[in-house]
Amino acid sequence: MPVPHALIRAAAVLAWCVATAGAVWAQGQQVTVLCSTDQGWCELAAKEFQAQTGVRVLQVHKATGEALAQLRAEAANPKTDLWWGGTGDPYLQAAEVGLLDAYRPAYINDLHSWSVRQYATSANVVGGFYTSAVGFGWNEDVLKKKKLPAPKCWADLANPIYKGEIETSHPGSSGTGYSILASLVQLMGEDAAFEYLKKVHRNVTQYTRSGQAQAKSVAKGEVGIGVSFIFGFENERQQGFTMVRSAAPCEGTGYEIGGIALVKGSRNREAAIRYYDFLMSPAGQSLGAKANSLQVPANKTFTPDARIPNLDNVRLIKYDFQKYGRAVERRRLIERWEKEVNSLPR
């Protein structure tokens, strides 16, 4: 029997209503986010996710130390739903004091082993988002003009010839700065590391709030040498600043596992999980390189951008994320650094 036209029209109208209701529902959703990786990646990810889902992304870019301080301040009444990007140590500290919520994604087997270990270390509260090694970059034009050799080892940075030529980040506000401090403590031993940092301090022109500043300062020729994650300097070289070079220290070095986590007590958990899953997917992970942010992505199911620095030949220390990710250890080391290093004249 033929289906009456009225019934067909009614079914079409119903389907349109369902689709429209779904779109309106998605448009009505929103997610409030802190992003601590390169700003270009933050902005591109929010734009792509919002375009694909209709979920409104209210995202602020902050260094990891500042993001952690904000989550602490909001603890009684959380306003943030998701935090992603930036060094993982502050995430582990946030997890320790109960600011974050557990989430173990169904696609865990799509991730590299170092990412999976980060989930295990934090009882599934902090995911491993990307990785990169600590190192230094330099501006060949600046160093040649001043007749200075390029640094190859940590020991080189303590040489008085580099006075006023080194920029790095503050470990209290920057997760990168803290990763550098914790890496040196593990590499050299704590007392030796602080003696070394006192010598390097005489050569430092400034400690920036964010660890993302050094690569741009070097590229612009504002300083000869920057200490940060290697990928940042490679970003600048790929952007056309061919005088920028980078290296992993000859003695060995630490590394980061960038974090991603849901905020405990968040108001928009469902939307936050959708954004989380998008960021960890091949589509979301590949946006880093598209935004010229060249960290090694956690998702192993796609071919990463060929410009991303290879870590195979870098001497990586056995970084103890569990110990140096604890809030008490971070606070102790930063307080010692303030008292013994940052208080010294330059």
Phi, psi and omega in degrees: 000131178298144178281126181304142179302324181297323180290321178297316179297320181296319179295320179296318179296319179297316179299319179296320180295318180297314180297317180295318179298320178297318180295317179296320179300314180296318180297330180283342179284153173210161179220134181257126195226143167253128178240130186240010175266192181304137186300324179299320177292317178307310185292318181293319180296315179298318181296313182294315181296316180297320180293323184281327189247338186081359178282129180282128181255114176259095191239137178239139178266122179215145172300154187299322179297320179288323177296317177299317178298321179294316180295324175297316182294330182269001192308320183286338182211077186301132177249348181257142181258325187214144177230130181213151178083158183090166186301146188281340183304313178297330176296316180295326176292321177295321179295320182300324182263013171080027181269348186238161184246146180288145174200117177249108186291153180293338183264027185304328181286352176276357187254152177297157185300324180293330176289315179298321178298326179294322174299314182295318181300325186254017183055042177069017179274321182243126176267154175270115189266319176199176176219156177197152182267148173285139177193203176221156177235159179214159178260110184299323180296316181296313182294320179295319179299323181264006178057046179248140177284155175286139178287145177236338185227160175304319182303328182299326186293341179275356181292128181302343179295342182263017181303126179077009185249359186245133174237136174216189186245159183280124183294344179281326182255340186245127174296326176298313179301319179291322178299321178296313180300310181294325178295316180294322177299318180286328181284318189255340194096146191298308183297317179296322179296320180289325175296319177297315182296328176297320179290317180294326181306323180296337182263351184280130178277324176195154172254111184279161179291327184243147177278002180268356186279332191297318182298318180290322178297320178292316181298323180281351182079016179286332173221159179279325188224140174233146177244119184192203174276140188301324185302329182296319179290323177295324175306311184295320179298319179292337179279000177112355178274074189291349178280353180276129176233162181214162179203152169271135183304142185296332183284344188117167185202167176269181181208166178250153161241105181301146186258163170208136184200150171276146180270133181293134179077018182293157184272340187231057187298317183298315178293325179296319178295321178298317179292318177305307183297323176297315181296328181271352180283163175306321180296316181289319181293327181287346179293336180303306181295326178296332177265013180062037174246107197256046173282160176282119184286154182284326183284125185260007186268009176220164180274116182287163180302136183293344181282346183293127182301133179279133182262005186300326184259010179269133178278096182269135175286165174275084187292126181269087183294328181294315181288309187277356172270356180281140183300319183294323180289318178300312181298317180297313182293320180292320177297320178293319179297317178300315185287317189262337185245300187293339180281348182283149176290158177237000000 
